[in-house]
Amino acid sequence: MAEGVQTASHGTNVLAAARGGITAADYRSFVLESWRRCIDDFGLAPERRDEPEVLDRAEIAERREACCHLVEMAKSEMTGLYQQVAGSGYSILLSDADGVVLNYIGDPLFTTAAASAGMVNGASWSELAQGTNGIGTCLVEKRPIVVHREEHFFTKNTGLTCAAAPIFEPTGEIAGVLDASSESHMAQQHTVALVNMSAQLIENRLFICRMRDNYVLRFHSRPEFVSTLGEGIIAFDPSGRLRAANRSALFQLGLSTVDEIAGRPIQEIFNLRVDDALSRAQRQSNHPQPLREVKGGRRFYASFQAPSEQMEGMSRGLTIPRPFASMETPTARLPFEGLQFGDTRMKRNAERAAKLIERDIPFIVLGETGTGKDVFARALHQAGPRRNKPFVAVNCASIPETLIESELFGYRPGAFTGASREGSRGKIVQAHGGTLFLDEIGDMPLELQARLLRVLEERAVIPLGGETPIEVDIQLISATHQNLKQQVMDGGFREDLYYRLHGLSLQLPPLREREDRRELIRHLLDGEAGGPGRLEIEPEAMALMDAYEWPGNIRQLRNTLRTLVGLSEGGVIRVDDLPDDLLLGEESLDRPARPSNPLDVAERDAILRELEAAHWNVTRVASKLTLSRNTLYRKMKRYRIKPPR
């Protein structure tokens, strides 16, 4: 009986609002427009409870085959998105341009409800089939949306909250939709921000795949943002005619559609001759180089990529014409520019690494979880002479112990039960000529440490089931958050391997101790927002973020910023947008300059007295009080002690 009342109530509201009734003001305009389409164009009724429309296996296979590149490009991003919202009851769906689900990753808490609602592979979620909903309405709106509970057209779907974002083809047509759905009672705005970012990453990968037979220009106004989410991507043919552009490229160039530049010569967009563009692409240099926009004179940084067939030919050892090879412009420091903004320790790390990267010595990057060890490792690779060769990363903590040996060293066909009939080269051989990055090496099983040491000493790998060594030439970078010295003392890590890894040890400071925290927050926010200046942080919010301890370090900061990008309104991040764990520190910022706690009063007075006596020389006072400078700065911030102006 209650269900019947609920059904009638929702149906009545939908019909009344769609006809401009008094309830229309309670709903967003795109929802009302969708309801009208459902009624007027599709002849749907809100109370309809038809079984979900699901294609048979043959039709599903046919659609997946037609969208094979989209499905393949989306796999890792769907998994990553699911991991970010895991435990919240969300399921991740990928649909084609008709709204048919091509792939589905379900939360166990939501699987049964999702299946009954039609969230399965092959289900149609167009507006014609399911009324107003995340996927179907996103296909019409062509922008990220949230359809929350009663905003769905069909009453049977009002238990769902759907956050959806479109994925576009390089030509500007919609390729599909990425959707996160749950039975949450809250419309999570940060979820749609995460979905949209994942959709853009898929879109960029799809662009590179679709345009693999063309030359590609990747650009941004900041060099460190090239090859990131916010980069602009343009494809052009050998004659220099533009073929396609992604959404970020259109935004940065002030354009609305691809049609505005399709077919135009590249020199009409950038101050760049066609032969120069082709030669840069042939050199395969990943270092962004400056160029200017013709129309407005704005400076961008760009890297170039040759068609995939040419890149494969060059990787097989084909001779590169001498003029191209001799025009290489090495710059060892550029990859480190986006990693530090004045922090003493990070600056020293970058300087030491830049001096030694040309030498064949191993690096080990140390630091707490989330401090950016993997990012620093990639910068090391990009700064070195192997920058155009493979960078192969292996997380020793994430691979099951039973698989890590075959993952690293490879195996011959039939080496063990379940082995691939073709065998596997293994990560070490894949990194030949380039860089092997062993993340969390402290978690490598002891018995495999001996094999790794032998590889490093002999420069050769023997795959599982094989007898003939395969010679390898690799630059080794390892990383860990653990205390390897203590592990050596405890017998958990081989001492000989420990010293073999320590050519140069680089300690990354935790975010709470970095002197450039505000600059780093600003830099990362620009990256998440898609460019500098797109979002501002009000001073009070920045003060809270600066004072927070950030136990998850840069990884936590980046995820927080992604959420804030989605929550911000009017181009400004405010205190009310910050998550609760940051707001807990707000009280300390609002405290009076002179604290009331007697111990705090005494400490503040002592610090102030010493600073005044030392003429505000922080280094001298920190040494006298046997504190680190960072600790003293934090105490000064806590007690709001500022030097006189």
N, C-alpha and C positions, 0 to 999 in steps of 0.2 A: 504493500500500500504506500509506504514511504517513498519507494522507488518511483511509483506512478506519479506521486505529487511532485517529486524532484524532476521527473521527465517533463511533465506539463509545465512546470515553472520555468525550466531552461528553454523549452521550445517556445513558450509564450514570449519570453524575453528576447529571444533571437528574432522572432517574427516581428515583434513590436519595434525593436531597435532598427531592424533592416528597413522598416517602412517609415523611419523618421520619428518614431514615438518618443515618449518622454525619457525612456531608458537609454536612448542613443548616446546621450552625453556621457554615460558611464563607460563607454567603450572607445578604444582607439580607432582612428579613421580607417586604417588598413584592415582591421577586423570587420568593421561594418561593410566595407567594400567587398570583402571576401564573402560575407554572409549574403549580400545581395546577388553576387555571382552564383552562389550555390542555389539560391531560390529561383532567380529569374533565368539564368543561363542553363543550369543543370537540372532544375526541377526537383531538387532534394528537399526532404523534410527532416527537421532536427531529431525527431523521435525514431527515425528509421534504424533498425538493428540488424541489417543484413550481415551475413558472415563476411569477414575480410576477403577481398579479391586477391588470390594468390596464383601465380602462374605455375604451370607444371615444370618438371625438371628440364625438359628439352628447351622450353622457352627461356628459363632462367639461364641455362648454359649458353644459349644463343646471345642473350643480352650481355652476359658477362664477357663473352668473346668479343662482342662489338665494342665493349668498353674496357678491354683488357689492360690498356695502359693506365686508365684512371684507377681501376681496382688495384693494380700493382703499386702505383705511386701512393695510394692512400693507406696501404696496409700498416706501415710503420707509424704514420701519424695517427691513425685510429687507435692503435695500441697505446701510443704515448698519451693521447687525450684520455683514453679510458683509465690509464694509470693515475692521471691527475685528478679524476673525479671518482676514482674507485672508493667504494664504501658509502657513496651518497645515493645509491640506488639508480644510477644512470646507465643507460645502454647507448651505444654508439652505432649509428646507421649511415650507410653510404647509398645514395640513390642515383639513378641515371637521370637524364634530362626529362624523362616522362614520369618521374616519381616512383619508379620501381626499385625496391631495395636490392642492391647488388651484394652487399656485405653487412654483417651484423656482429657486434661484440656485446654480449649481454652481461649485466651484473647479476650474480646469482640471486640477489634479493628481489630482482625485478623480472626474472626470466619467465615465470609462469604468467604473470600479468601481461608481459610484453607479447607473448605468443597469443594469448587470447585476444589482445587488441590488434593483432595483425602485424606485429613488429618481427617479421621473419623474412628470410631471403625469398625474393620473388613477390612479396606483397606490394600492391600498388597503393601509394600514398599521395596520388594526385588529388586535387580538390574535387574532381569529378567522382573519384572513388571514395574519398574519406572526408569530404567537406573541408572546412577551414582547419588546417593543421600545419605543423612546422615545415615539413618538406614541401607539400603542395603549395602552400601560400608563399613560401620562399621562392619557389620557381616562378611565381607570378610577380612578386615584389622585386626579385633580383637584388636582394640585399639581406644582411643578417637580421633575423627577427626572433622574438620569443612569442610563442602562443601558449598562454597559461590557462589551464583548467577550463573555466567557463567560457573562455574565448574560442574554444573549439566549436564547430558548428553542430556536430552530432553529440547528443547527450552521452552516448556510450563512451566518448573520448574525453569527457570533462574531468576525468581523474588524472589526466596526463599534463605534464609541462614539457614543452618541446623548444629547444634552442637550435636554430638552423642557420647555416650560412651557405651561399652559393659558391660553386667552383666554376670558373670560366675557362673556356678554350682560348688559345692565343688570338683567335679571330674575334673574340668578344661574345661569342655564343655561350650559353650555359652548357657545361659538361655534366653537371650533377649537383647534388646537395649533400653536405655533411650535417648530421643531426645528432643531438644528444637529448634523449627523452627519459623521463622518470615519472614517478608518482608523487614527486615532491609537492608539498603544500606552498612552497615559496618559489617565486619566479626569480631564479638566480641570475642576475645580470652579469656576474663574472663568468658564468658558464658560457654565455653567448660570446663573450670576448675570447675565451679559450677556443671555442669552436671556430670562430672567425679566423683566428691566427692559424689554427691547424688547416683550415680550408685554403688559406693563402699559401701556406707551405706546399700543400698538395698542388695547388694551381701553378706555382713556380716550377715545381718538378715536372708537371705535365707540359708546361711551356717548353722546357729544355728538351723533353722527349719528343714532342711534336715537331719542334724546329731543329731536330738533330742534323738535317741535311742542309742547314743554313748557317751562316755566321751569326754569332750572338754577341751582343754588347750588354754588359751588366754594369749599372752605374748608380751612384748616389752622391749627394753633396758632401758626405763625409766618407773618407776612404775605408774606415773600419766597418762601415755598414754595407759595403759591397759583399755579395754572397750571403746576406742575411735576409730576414723576412721582409724588410722594407726596401730592398733593392729594386731599381727599375730594370726591366729586361726588354731588349729590342732585338728582333731578328732581321737580318738583311741578306740578300743574295749576293753572288759574286760581282754583280754589276753595281752594287751599293744601294739597290732599291729596297726600301723597308717593306717587310712582309707582315710583321706582327709586333705587338707590344703588350706587356702585362699592365694590370691596373695601376701599380705603383709608378710605372714609367709614364703613363698618361697623367697621373696626378702631379708628378714632379715637373712635367713639361706644360702643365696647364691645359690639357686636352680632355675632351669628353669621350671620344670614341676612337677606335683604331682606324676608322675610315678617314679621319682627318690627316693621317700621315701615311697610310698604306700606299705603296707605289712611289712615294717621293724619294729622291736620292738622299743619302745619309748626310751629305754636306749641307743640305738645307736645314738640318736640325742641329748638327754640331759642327764646329770649325775643324773639320776632319776630312782629308782627301780619301777617296776610296782605296787607293793603293796603300795609304798609311794604315787604314783600318784592317785591310787584309794582311799586311805584314805583321801588325801587332797580334792578330789572331794566330798566325803561323808560328810565332815565337812561343806560344803557350805560356806566357808569363802571367802569373796570378796576381802580380803587384798592381793595384789600381794606379792609373796614370791620369794626370789632369787633362781636362778638355773643357771647352766652353760651349754653351748653348748659343746658337746664332741669333735667335730672336731677342732674348733678354740679356745676353752676355753673362749669364750666371755660370759659375764654375762648378763642374762635377768631376768625380773621379770614376774611372772606368777600367774594367778588364775585358778582354776579348777572347772569344772561343771559336775555333775553327769547326767546320762540319765534322761530325763524328767519324766519318770514313777517313778523313785526313788525319784526325787525331790518332785513330787506331794505326794508320800507316806509320806515323811518326813514332808511336810507341813501340812498333816492331823494329825500329832501327833504321828507317829510311832516312836518307841524307836530307838535311834541311838546307836550302839554298844559303850560301855564305852570307849574303847581305842581311838576311833575317837573323841568322845565328849571331852575327857580330853586333847586332843592334840591341842585344839584351841589356837591360838597365837594372843591374842588381842594386838593391837597397836593403841592407840587413836590418835597419832599425824600424822600417815602416810597420811590420806586423806587430810590434810591441807597443805602438802608439796608443791603441785603444785599451791597453791593459793597466795603465797607471796614469795618474793625473797630478803627480806631486808627492805621492807617498814615498818616503825615503827608502824603505826596504824593497818595494816593487821597482823603483827606479834603479836601485843597485842590481837587482836580479836581471833586469832587462839589459843593463850595460855589460854585466859579466857574460850573459848568454850571447849577446851580439859579438863580443870579442872572440868567443871560443866556438861559435857555431860552424865556422869553416873547418875546424879541426875534427878529426874522427875520434871523438871521445863520447862516452855515454853520459846522459844527464839523468838525474833523479829529482823529481819535483815533490816536495813534501808540503803538507798542510792539512788542516782540518777538512772534513767532508764539506763540500760546497764552496771551497775557496777559489775554484776555477783552475784546478790542476790540468784538466783536459784541454781547456782553452789555451793555457800557457804552452802546453805541449804542441798544439797545432801552430801556435805562433813561432815556436822554435823551428818546426818543420818549414814553415813558409819563409823564414829568414835565412835558411841555409841553402847550400848548393843543390840539395835534393828536392827543392820546392816543386819541381814539375814531375816528380815521381810519386809513387803511391804513398799515402799515409794510412796505415792499417792499425786500428785500435782494438785492443782486446781487454775487456774487463775481467780480471782473474777472479773477482768475487761473484760475478753474476752467472758464470758458466758452471754447470754441475761438475763436481770433481771427476765423475766418470767420463765426461766428454772433453775436458780441457786438454788432455794429451792429444787427442785426434784433432781438436780445433787448432792447436798451436803447430803441431808437427806434421799434420796431414796423414793420409793412409793410402795404401794400395787397394785396388779392387779386391773385395772379398776378405779384407784383413780381419774382420770380426762380424758377428751376427748383426744384421741391420745396416751394414756398410753399403754405401752407394756402389752401384756396379761400375761407375766411372772412377771411383776413388776420389780423393780430395787433396789439393795441394797444401792446405794448411796456411795459417795466417803468416808464419815466418817467411815462407816461400812467396806468398802474395806480396810481401813488403820488399822483395828483392829490388835493390837499387834505390829504395826510398827509406821510409821511417817506420819502425815498429814501436808502437806505444803500448806498454803493458801497465794498465791502470790497476790500482789496488794489488800491486805485486806481493804485498805482505800476506795475501790470502792464497798464494800459490802453494799447492801441496808440496811437502818436503821432497818427495821422490822425484817430482818433475823439476825441482830446482837444479838437480844434478844434470839433467838432460839439457836444460837451458844453458847452464854454465858451459857444457861441452860445445853447444852450438856457438856460443860467443867466442870460445877459444879457438875452435877449428873452422869457424865460418862455413859450416856445412850442416845439413839436416838429413837424417835418415827417417823417412816416413814409417808409420806403423805397418808391419808386414813387408817392408822393403829391406834391401841389403845395400843398395848403391847410394852413397851420399849425394846430396844435391847442394852445390855451392850456393851460398847466399851472401849478399853484400847489403848490410842494413845499418842505419843509424838507430841506436837504441835509446828510447826515452822511457823511463819508468816513473811511477808515482804511487804514493801511499799516504794514508792518514795515520798509519800505525808507527810505533817506535821500533824501527828495525834493529837498532842496537840492543834494545831490551829483548827482542825476539831472538837475536843471536845468542845472548846470554842464557836465555831460557831453552835453547835448543830447537826453536821453531823455525829458524831461518839460517841457511848455510853462511858461515862467515866468509868463505872464499867468494861466493856469489855477491854477498853484501859489498865487498871491496871492488868487485868487478863492475858493479853498477854505479859506484860513486866516482865517476870522472869529475863531475861538478854537481854539487848538491845545491838546490834552490829552494829556500823555505818561503812559502807564501803566507803572509800574515792573515789572521782571521779578520773579517770585515769590521768587527768591533774595535780593532786596533789600528785600522788604516787611517792615515792622516788626510787622505783625499776622499773621505766618505761622501761628502756632499757633491763633489764633482763626479764621482762614480755613479751616484744615484741619478744625477742629471743626464749623464751619458747613457746609462741603461734605459732610462725613461724615453729618451729620444729614439733609441732603437726599437723599443716596444711600441711606441706611438707611430712609427713609420717615418720619422724625420725630426730634425731639430726644430724646436719652437712650437710644435703642434699642441703640446700640453704644458701648462705651467703648474708649479706647486706653490700654494700659498705659504708664506713664511712659517706660520705656526705648524703646518703639516710637515714641512721640511725639518723643523727643529725636532719634532717628535721622531721622525725617521732617522735623523742624525744621532739622537740620544739612545735609540733602541739598541739592544745588545746583539741582535741578529744571530741567534744560535745556529741557524741553518746557513749562515754566511751568504755569499752572492747568489747561490741557488734559491734560497728563501727570498732574497730581495727581488730577484727577477720574477719569481712567481707572484709575489705581492704586487709588483708593478703591472704585471699582466692583468691582474684583477682590477687595479685602480684605473687602468686605461678604459676598461669596460664600464666602470662605475662613474667616471668623471662626467660632469656636465658643464657646458659652456667653456670647454677648453681649460678648465682649472681643476686640480686635485685639492680637495679641502679636507680639513680635520675629520669631518663627518664621514668621509669616504674610507678612512683608514680602518683596518681590522682591529678587533678588540685588543689583541695582544700588544699592539703598538700604543693604543690609547691608555693602557695601564700606566704608561710612563708619563702621561700628561700631567699628573699631579705634581711630579717633581719639577716640571717646568714652570708651574704656576706658584710654586712656593715663594715666600718672601726672600729677599736677598740674604737676610740674616736668619738662619734656621732656628727653630725653637728647641730642638733636642740639644741638651748640654754638650754631649760628645761632638755632635756636628758643629756646634758653635765654636768649641775649642779648636777643632780641626780647621775650620774655615779661617779663624783668626790667625792660627799658626801659619797656614799657607800664605795668607795675605801679607803677614808680617815679613816672611822670608822673601816673597816676591818684591815687596817694596824695598827691602834692604839690598836686594840684588839688582835693582833697577829693572825689574821685570824680565830678567834673563831666565827663561824657563829651564834651559838645559842645566844651568848652574844650580838652580833650586832643586830640580829633580835629583841631581847627583848628591846634593847635601842631605836630602830627605831619603836617599836610597830608594827612589821610585823611578820607574821608567817614565820617559816624557809623555807617552800616551796615557799612562795612569794619572799623571799630574794634570794633563789636559782634561781628562774626564772629571776629575774632582773639581777643577775650575769651572767646568760647565755645570756640574751638579749644584755648586754653590753660587753660580752666576757671578763669578769673579772675572772682571774684564780689565785689561790694561787701560790706564788713563789716556785720553786722546789729547 
